[in-house]
Amino acid sequence: MANKESCAVGGVCKLLVGGLLGAGIALLLAPQSGKKARKYLACCAKKVGGQANEAANDFVETLTDFVETAGNRAAEIFEESADLTQESKKALLAALEKGLQKLEEQRKKLADMLG
């Protein structure tokens, strides 16, 4: 589920970068005054910045929901299975550690996206 979300965020970032590159090339080749071009660039930058913030906020919200759900589920499992075998407990802890690693990877990706 997190992998699917990271692919979506990556796709949005690629789209935004491609749009910025295309807009920059168009501005270089378009016959218009420098003042008009600067005004247009400022408007585009503001728009793209807003979209990037929105995408990051959506990503953080989704990730927060995932962590909350995983934490609640882990608490339920611990409560329901007080008599788990030692091996089952180790497997559960390993799964939780793997989830934490994935969460840290997603945090690093988001930090890289935000600069």
C-alpha positions as CSV (number, residue, x, y, z in Angstrom):
1,M,0.0,0.0,0.0
2,A,2.8,2.4,0.9
3,N,4.7,1.5,-2.3
4,K,1.7,2.4,-4.4
5,E,1.4,5.8,-2.6
6,S,5.1,6.5,-3.1
7,C,4.7,5.7,-6.8
8,A,1.9,8.1,-7.0
9,V,3.9,10.8,-5.3
10,G,6.9,10.1,-7.6
11,G,4.6,10.4,-10.6
12,V,3.3,13.8,-9.4
13,C,6.9,15.0,-8.8
14,K,7.9,13.9,-12.3
15,L,4.9,15.6,-13.8
16,L,5.7,18.9,-11.9
17,V,9.4,18.8,-12.9
18,G,8.5,18.1,-16.5
19,G,6.0,21.0,-16.5
20,L,8.6,23.3,-15.1
21,L,11.2,22.3,-17.7
22,G,8.6,22.7,-20.5
23,A,7.6,26.1,-19.2
24,G,11.2,27.3,-19.0
25,I,11.9,26.2,-22.5
26,A,8.7,27.8,-23.8
27,L,9.7,31.1,-22.1
28,L,13.1,31.0,-23.6
29,L,11.7,30.5,-27.1
30,A,8.6,32.7,-26.8
31,P,8.8,36.4,-28.0
32,Q,7.8,38.4,-25.0
33,S,9.3,41.1,-22.8
34,G,11.5,40.3,-19.8
35,K,9.0,41.9,-17.4
36,K,6.1,39.8,-18.7
37,A,8.2,36.7,-18.6
38,R,9.3,37.3,-15.0
39,K,5.7,37.9,-14.0
40,Y,4.6,34.7,-15.7
41,L,7.5,32.7,-14.1
42,A,6.5,34.1,-10.6
43,C,2.9,33.0,-11.2
44,C,3.9,29.5,-12.3
45,A,6.3,29.1,-9.4
46,K,3.6,30.1,-6.9
47,K,1.2,27.6,-8.5
48,V,3.7,24.7,-8.6
49,G,4.7,25.5,-5.0
50,G,1.1,25.3,-3.9
51,Q,0.6,22.0,-5.7
52,A,3.8,20.5,-4.2
53,N,2.7,21.6,-0.7
54,E,-0.7,20.0,-1.3
55,A,0.9,16.7,-2.5
56,A,3.2,16.6,0.5
57,N,0.3,17.3,2.9
58,D,-1.7,14.5,1.3
59,F,1.2,12.2,1.5
60,V,1.8,13.0,5.2
61,E,-1.9,12.6,6.0
62,T,-2.0,9.2,4.3
63,L,1.2,8.1,6.1
64,T,-0.2,9.3,9.4
65,D,-3.4,7.3,8.9
66,F,-1.3,4.2,8.0
67,V,0.9,4.5,11.1
68,E,-2.2,5.0,13.3
69,T,-3.9,2.0,11.9
70,A,-0.8,-0.1,12.1
71,G,-0.3,0.9,15.7
72,N,-3.9,0.2,16.6
73,R,-3.7,-3.2,15.0
74,A,-0.5,-4.1,16.7
75,A,-2.1,-3.1,20.1
76,E,-5.1,-5.3,19.3
77,I,-2.8,-8.2,18.4
78,F,-0.9,-7.9,21.6
79,E,-4.1,-7.8,23.6
80,E,-5.8,-10.7,21.9
81,S,-2.8,-12.9,21.9
82,A,-1.3,-12.9,25.4
83,D,-0.6,-16.6,25.0
84,L,1.4,-16.4,21.7
85,T,4.3,-18.6,21.4
86,Q,7.8,-17.1,21.6
87,E,8.3,-17.7,17.9
88,S,5.1,-15.9,17.0
89,K,6.1,-12.9,19.2
90,K,9.5,-12.7,17.4
91,A,7.7,-12.8,14.0
92,L,5.4,-10.1,15.1
93,L,8.3,-7.9,16.3
94,A,10.2,-8.5,13.1
95,A,7.1,-7.4,11.1
96,L,6.8,-4.3,13.1
97,E,10.5,-3.5,12.7
98,K,10.1,-3.9,8.9
99,G,7.1,-1.6,9.0
100,L,9.2,1.0,10.9
101,Q,12.0,0.7,8.3
102,K,9.5,1.3,5.5
103,L,8.1,4.3,7.3
104,E,11.6,5.7,7.7
105,E,12.2,5.2,4.0
106,Q,9.0,7.1,3.2
107,R,10.0,9.8,5.6
108,K,13.4,10.2,3.8
109,K,11.7,10.3,0.4
110,L,9.4,13.0,1.6
111,A,12.3,15.0,3.1
112,D,14.2,14.7,-0.2
113,M,11.1,15.9,-2.1
114,L,10.8,18.9,0.1
115,G,14.5,19.8,-0.3
